[in-house]
Amino acid sequence: TNYTFTTTATATATVTQATLTIIADAKSVVYGEVAPTFTFSISGFVNSQSAANAAGYSAPTCSAASYTRTTDAGTPVSITCSGGSATNYTFSYTAGALTINKRTSLTITAGSPATIIYGASTPANSYSTTGLAANDVISTITYTYAGSGSTTYAASTTAPTLPGTYSITPSAAVFTTGSLNNYTTVTYTAGSFTISAA
């Protein structure tokens, strides 16, 4: 009743940025294939805002920097995100995982060279593959010869020289790039070889 008040002080309110949480989505890839498109989930928008209307919003990007098409199946690979920005938000990032699965199958088939006449030089062995990853390289294959039909010839890695019909069975593929361990099933298929009498 007996006083009047004069207000001269002012107060300052500090508005801090809210936090957006970015979680990299888990992904999988088959060994030897191109990495999938990486995505993320986002939470933490306030005041009914979203990525579509938050001031200054720029989406982060995600990658699996350690992944290549020759990274072995089963190798742990992290997916990380970074680079997001927004006027009223800070960003918190949680990594995801990229799972590398084995390829289903690999078939290695020995070539079947043309018939030769007894005494001629043994043709070089060859092979073809089905299911080999694009960047894998096979350096060597062991070839085993054996008599077939009426031809008697015990299994040997030494090429036969006498007339007859023989199977050529590939085995023990060695890789300079890649590994047999990246395939669920590896099948070796024989070719054939004939030496005619002179």
Helices and strands as residue ranges (DSSP letters): E 18-24, E 27-30, E 40-43, E 61-63, E 77-82, E 89-94, E 96-101, E 103-110, E 116-117, E 127-130, E 137-147, E 164-177, G 180-182, E 183-189, E 191-196
